[in-house]
Amino acid sequence: MFTSVLMIEKALTSADVEFVTTLHGDESVAFHVLLQPRGDQADRLLRAIDDVALGELDEAVRERETPEGQAAKPFGERALEVSLQALRVTGSEADGRLIEDHPLDALRAMVGETGADEVIVLTDPHYVEEFFHRDWASRARHKVGVPVLKLFSHSKE
C-alpha cells in the first residue's frame, strides 16, 4: 500500500478526490490528511491579491467576510470530515487532523509518524507565495525527506 500525506486548505471537491485517488493507478493508497484552516488577518491581503490575479474580484471583496483564526476552526473541522468521507467512499484509507501549529512542522511530524511515501500539497493557486517560493510545497521539499507533489485544487464542483 502506498502512503500519502495530503495537505489541503479546504474541502476536497469530487474532481480533487478523483484526481488524487487515481494518481497511482490501481495501487491502493492510504491518505493522511492535514487541513490548514484559514489563517489570520495577515494572510487576507495575499488571498485578495490571488483573487484579483485570477480575475475573481467578487471573491477579493468578500475576503473580509470569511472567518479567520479560531473562528475558522469549526469550518475546517467540517471540511476535513467531508474530505475524509469522500476519500473513503473511493475505497481509500483516510484519516486526518487540523493543523494546529506551524504547517511545515505538522507536515514533517505526519510524514514521520506515518512513514509516508510522498506528500501531496493540494491548494488553490497562491501567486505571490509561489513567485517567492514561500508556498507550502516549495518549502516542504527541503523539510520532509520524501517527494512533494504540488497540485491545484478544483475550485468548483
matplotlib code that plots the C-alpha trace (Angstrom):
import matplotlib.pyplot as plt

x = [0.0, 1.2, 1.1, 0.4, 0.2, -2.3, -2.1, -5.2, -6.8, -10.5, -12.8, -12.0, -14.2, -15.3, -12.8, -10.0, -10.9, -10.8, -7.5, -5.6, -7.1, -6.1, -2.5, -1.1, -3.3, -4.7, -2.4, -4.2, -3.4, -3.7, -4.2, -3.3, -4.9, -3.7, -6.1, -5.0, -7.9, -7.9, -5.0, -5.0, -5.7, -2.1, -3.0, -6.0, -4.1, -2.3, -5.5, -7.1, -4.1, -4.5, -8.3, -7.5, -4.8, -7.4, -9.9, -12.2, -12.9, -16.0, -14.0, -11.4, -14.1, -15.6, -12.3, -13.4, -16.5, -14.6, -13.8, -10.2, -8.1, -10.0, -13.3, -12.4, -11.7, -15.3, -15.4, -12.0, -13.3, -16.3, -14.2, -11.8, -14.6, -16.2, -12.8, -12.1, -15.5, -15.1, -11.7, -13.1, -16.0, -13.5, -12.1, -9.0, -8.0, -8.2, -7.6, -6.6, -6.4, -6.4, -3.1, -2.8, 0.8, 3.1, 2.1, 5.6, 6.1, 2.8, 3.7, 7.1, 5.6, 2.9, 5.4, 7.5, 4.5, 3.1, 6.2, 4.7, 6.0, 5.1, 3.4, 0.7, 0.0, -3.4, -4.3, -5.7, -3.0, -1.2, 0.7, 2.6, 3.8, 4.7, 6.6, 8.8, 8.9, 7.2, 4.2, 3.9, 5.1, 8.3, 9.2, 8.2, 10.6, 13.5, 12.0, 10.2, 12.6, 10.1, 8.9, 6.5, 3.9, 2.1, -1.4, -4.0, -7.4, -10.6, -12.5, -16.0, -17.7]
y = [0.0, 3.5, 6.1, 9.8, 12.8, 15.1, 18.7, 20.8, 24.1, 23.4, 20.5, 18.3, 18.5, 15.3, 16.2, 16.6, 13.2, 11.5, 13.2, 12.2, 8.7, 7.8, 9.1, 5.7, 3.7, 0.5, 0.6, 1.1, 4.3, 5.4, 9.1, 11.0, 14.4, 17.7, 20.6, 24.2, 26.3, 29.9, 31.9, 35.2, 38.6, 38.9, 36.2, 38.1, 40.6, 37.7, 35.9, 39.1, 39.6, 36.0, 36.6, 39.7, 37.8, 35.1, 37.7, 36.9, 40.5, 39.5, 37.0, 39.6, 41.9, 39.1, 38.2, 40.3, 38.2, 34.9, 33.6, 33.8, 32.1, 30.4, 31.4, 29.3, 26.1, 24.7, 25.3, 23.5, 20.5, 20.1, 20.4, 17.8, 15.4, 15.9, 15.3, 12.1, 10.7, 11.4, 9.6, 6.6, 6.3, 5.5, 2.6, 4.5, 4.5, 8.0, 9.8, 13.3, 16.3, 20.0, 21.8, 23.5, 24.7, 25.7, 23.9, 22.6, 21.3, 19.4, 18.1, 16.9, 15.2, 13.5, 12.2, 10.8, 9.2, 7.5, 6.6, 8.4, 7.7, 11.1, 14.4, 15.9, 19.6, 20.4, 24.1, 27.0, 29.0, 31.4, 33.5, 35.8, 33.0, 30.8, 33.5, 33.9, 30.1, 30.6, 28.3, 25.0, 22.7, 24.7, 24.9, 21.3, 20.0, 20.9, 19.7, 16.3, 13.9, 12.4, 13.6, 16.5, 16.9, 20.2, 20.2, 22.8, 22.1, 22.4, 25.4, 24.4, 21.0]
z = [0.0, -0.9, 1.8, 1.0, 3.3, 1.7, 2.7, 1.9, 2.8, 2.1, 1.5, -1.5, -4.5, -6.3, -9.0, -6.4, -4.9, -8.3, -9.2, -6.0, -5.8, -9.4, -9.3, -8.6, -10.9, -9.3, -6.3, -3.0, -1.2, 2.4, 2.8, 6.0, 5.5, 7.1, 6.7, 7.4, 8.5, 7.3, 8.8, 10.5, 9.0, 7.7, 5.2, 4.0, 1.8, 0.0, -0.6, -2.0, -4.4, -5.6, -6.2, -8.2, -10.2, -11.0, -12.1, -9.2, -8.0, -6.1, -4.1, -3.2, -1.9, 0.2, 1.9, 4.9, 5.5, 5.8, 9.3, 10.3, 13.0, 15.8, 14.2, 11.2, 13.2, 13.0, 9.3, 9.0, 11.1, 8.8, 5.6, 7.0, 7.7, 4.3, 2.6, 4.7, 3.9, 0.2, 0.1, 2.0, -0.5, -3.2, -1.1, 0.1, 3.7, 5.1, 8.4, 9.2, 11.5, 11.5, 11.6, 15.0, 14.8, 12.0, 8.8, 7.9, 11.5, 11.3, 7.8, 8.9, 12.0, 10.0, 7.4, 10.3, 12.1, 9.0, 7.1, 4.1, 0.6, -0.6, 0.2, -2.0, -1.5, -3.0, -2.8, -4.8, -6.6, -4.4, -6.9, -4.5, -2.3, -5.3, -7.0, -3.9, -3.3, 0.1, -0.7, 1.3, -1.5, -2.2, 1.5, 2.2, -0.5, 1.8, 5.0, 4.8, 3.1, 0.6, -2.8, -2.7, -5.4, -5.9, -7.4, -7.8, -6.4, -8.4, -7.0, -8.2, -8.4]

ax = plt.figure().add_subplot(projection="3d")
ax.plot(x, y, z, "-o")
ax.set_aspect("equal")
plt.show()
